Amino acid sequence: MDLLKEIEERFIETNGIKLHTVIVGTGKPLVLLHGFPDFWYGWKDAMMGLKEDFKLIVPDMRGYNLSDKPDGVENYDLHILVDDIKGLCEELQLDKFYLAGHDWGGIVAWSFAEKYPELLEKLIIINAPHIVLIQKSIETNETQRKASSYVNMLRQPGAEKLMLARDCKLLKASVFTSEASKFDEEMYVKAWSQPGAITGGLNYYRKNFEESDWTGIVDVPTLVIWGINDPYLRPLLLDGMPDYVKDLKIVRVNAPSHWVMRDIPEIVNSNIREFIKG
């Protein structure tokens, strides 16, 4: 794949660990955060489409692929995950930057914007629930509660064995909602097979679905791109978002799955480019 010939790979020390980080492109810095069960490569279509416009900084999050995977669910608290990204950007000597996140990467991005708004130019969220609204919706809305029922399975002891069984059948089914290339499948299986990688990803769920001290208030210009057919995160999660985000633009898109940036990369990339440069 041509992208692999262009990227720079670094192991960056931050917050007591090392994050494997991929860097490509030129321009103002845009940090891209992946979710579960992804890794940096989940952003490949965005990287191909945006590398002429921005310097793209794409880490494997704590616990994933080639990044460090500390033992214990306590090491995956949302405050720690946020400070990983702060430290990474300090090591790269970024002043202010753009931040985008999908799935758990989006939850970290929401929280980063609350905790460190002075470091961000703009925030981009792709099918990632607002930290306060998802908790409220699971408690009060039957539709979202059913859509989120998979979370209980992921939090169970031994969920790792289920995820990796039969050549990662469940993981493949969740990520590859349409036919994937042999190359892409091999990249993902290699990342999932890194020692401790699945446990690291599951620890995000195991640690961060309790009561939290986040207010959810975001005072950073924010673009939310939402695939309305996401089976896990229903569009009702957009309701009430303006109560927490002062400067908010919501773009609803007709993507077939949760993996919006892979389903319709041109639409996602054009919306990101327009929002940042507009």
Beta strands, then each sheet from edge to edge (+ up, - down):
strand 1: 8-14
strand 2: 17-24
strand 3: 28-33
strand 4: 54-59
strand 5: 97-102
strand 6: 120-126
strand 7: 222-227
strand 8: 248-253
sheet 1: 1+ 2- 4+ 3+ 5+ 6+ 7+ 8+
end
